[in-house]
Amino acid sequence: MPNLSFVSPTRNSPWGTYLSQIDAVEPYLGHLARWVETLRRPKRALIVDVPIELDNGTIAHFEGYRVQHSLTRGPGKGGVRYHPDVTLEEVMALSAWMTIKNAAVNLPYGGAKGGIRLDPKTLSKKELEKVTRRYTSEIGIIIGPQQDIPAPDVNTNGQIMAWMMDTYSMNTGATATGVVTGKPIPLGGSLGRVAATGRGVFVIGREAMRRLNIQMEGARIAVQGFGNVGSIAAKLFAANGARIVAVQDHTGTILNEKGFDMQNLLDHVAQTGGVAGFKGGDAIANADFWKVKSDVLVPAALEGQITAERAQGLQTRLVLEGANGPTTPDGDQVLSDRGIVVVPDVIANSGGVTVSYFEWVQDFSSFFWTEDEINVRLDKIITGAFKHIWETSEQHRINLRTAAFVVACTRVLEAREERGLYP
Ligand code: GLU
């Protein structure tokens, strides 16, 4: 592991996970391996203090980050996460995975990510707005429509993007719709963006199931995380004939061998804030989620969920990574030994940033597409990327994750070599 003084990764921590993925790809990079070290360190990492006055009059300080892992192929691109466990190390890993994801799908971007270490549930709407505006002002020195374009991630949404866009625009004196994506439609948002990550998970799942001869009709799907990604992917799988047999979120775990009635489940979650207490299934222990028999398992929550121990017990054929970094290196090794196919995050959840790219292009051209046009183009781009990665994995006899890294790192490092080292 290279010795960066500002983080202390371990083998299965987020940055440690990313580094082991880079180690795995290195032998397949040919002469470009000379440049691989550039991928093992972020180009730029900004840490900011975000002070706000709370509703009760006290001053609170939050820690914020924006990391630009790579700007080699274009501006930085990647979401902003609000979570009490956010750290510099985590944001570094998430920014690096954006570099790989954007290159794997061939979007003209580098990779970036941001985050604030806070629990948004403990803040009022006004406090959340203050935090968002102050954070945007602080990172305003490195973001911009041509520099680095944030977007939603865990616990952030269109409202937060609207505040970010407004703050950046007020500070620069001109309305800059292209500074963030995932905006509300009246501010230059794109149709289809809210559903895009979940839709992409479904589309890539459908393609992987075809390759593995898993019938969609009646397929058993287990989903961890029932936010924007997990719930929309589950809805699309169910609408196409699959059965959602288990769902886990921060409130609990539910099981129904016959498959949940999705509309009832979505209504229940909208009313109560989580899957716990849903009458259309049985509550099971959280630990038992990892032993549910399924054809496809969709981790769509946070990093580090599929550990070696959980991977040992999994009864599934296909892991479809809706979350970023849900499988640890030790978990990956066990899955590979057990012959369970993993479709990595950098392709499985690439639908979100792909439609972010469409939004950015529409903002620049001031010409907006229909939802059908968005969905058709999304399908075409990500299925094409998946096919290329699948064929790369067959060609080198490597797993899909390493194949995705071969495709992506080759693109990044070719650009790096062409640009040359400055000065
Ligand atoms: N947060 C999403 C991701 O992890 C989307 C990023 C974006 O649209 O820029 O891919």
Boltz pocket constraint, residues with backbone or C-beta under 6 A from the ligand:
constraints:
  - pocket:
      binder: B
      contacts: [[A, 77], [A, 78], [A, 79], [A, 80], [A, 149], [A, 150], [A, 151], [A, 152], [A, 153], [A, 154], [A, 181], [A, 324], [A, 349], [A, 350], [A, 352], [A, 353], [A, 354], [A, 356]]
      max_distance: 6.0
